Amino acid sequence: MSRQFQGVFRTIFSGKVTFDISNAATGSGTFGSATASVPGAAIGDFVLLANVAAATTAGAPIFGEVSAANTVRAVLLNNSAGAVDQASALYSVVVLRRIDNG
């Protein structure tokens, strides 16, 4: 097991969160998003997320960010030619903070 990031990050939150991402309209480059309360999350933290139960729509990756204190936003980027309406789903979420960032 690689431990290349040991000593660089500390885990702020690790758990499961439900996101109901809004519809990303027809056309490549459109977005849909949803937010959830995640205690301890702060602007500048790193967010990792993965859909627990199902694959995401092809051409529509989902990424996470801290959008405000204690709030994580899941963002879907629609790179397809049609609209994408991702169903409400449970995601594994990990929030990491650089150790030298407080």
N, C-alpha and C positions, 0 to 999 in steps of 0.2 A: 504494500500500500504506500503510495506516495504521500508525503507530508510537506510538499513544497510551500504551502501557504501557512503552515503552522507558525504562529508567532506574528502573523501579519494582520489577521482579522479576529474579531471576537463575535460570537453569535448573539444578536440582540433578540431575535425571535425565530423559532422554528416550530411550525405547526401547519394545520390545515385551515383554509379560508375559502368560503364560497364567494365567487364572483359571477354576476349576471352581466356580461359584457354587452353593451349596446350594439345595435346593428351598424355595421360598416357599410355605407351606401355603395351602390354600383360605381365601379371605376377604380383602377389601380391607384394606390397612394391614399386611400381614405382610411380613417381610423374609427374604432369603437373603443370604449373604455368603461371601467367600473372601479369603484373604490371600496375599501374595507378598512375598518379600524384594526391597527396592529400596534399594540402598546410598545412604546420605546423607540419606534422607528423615527428617524430624523433625516432631514434633507441632507444629501450627501452619502447616505448609506447605500450599500449595494443590495439589490433584491434579485433573488433567484426564485422562479416559480415554474411549476409543471402541473399539467392537468392530471389528476389522479386516476380518473376512470376512462378517459377516451382520448383519442388522437385529435389534434386540432385540424381545422380545415386546411387542405393543401393550398399553399400560396397565401396563408394568413398566419404568420408567426405571432406569438403573444409574448410580451416582455413585461417586466415589472419595474416600478420606480416608486420612490417615496415622494408623494406630491405635496405633503404638508406634515407637520409633526403628528405622529401616531396614525398616519394614513398611508396606505399602500394603494397604488393604482395599477391595475392590469390593463395593458393597452394592446389591442389587436390591430395589426397593420394589414389592410386588405391589398394584396398584390395581384388579385385575380380580376377577371373581367366582369364578374357579377357581384351582387351584394352578398355579404357574409353576416349571418345572424347566429353567433355561437350560443348554444343553450347554456343556461345557468349550470355551473359545475363547481366541484370541489377541487381546489388546487393545493399542492404542497408549496409552502412559502418559507423561504429562509431570508432573513435580513441580517446582513453582515456589516460591521463597522471596522474601518482600519484602526488598529490599535493606537497609532499616532494621531488619530482624529478625535480623541476624547472618549 
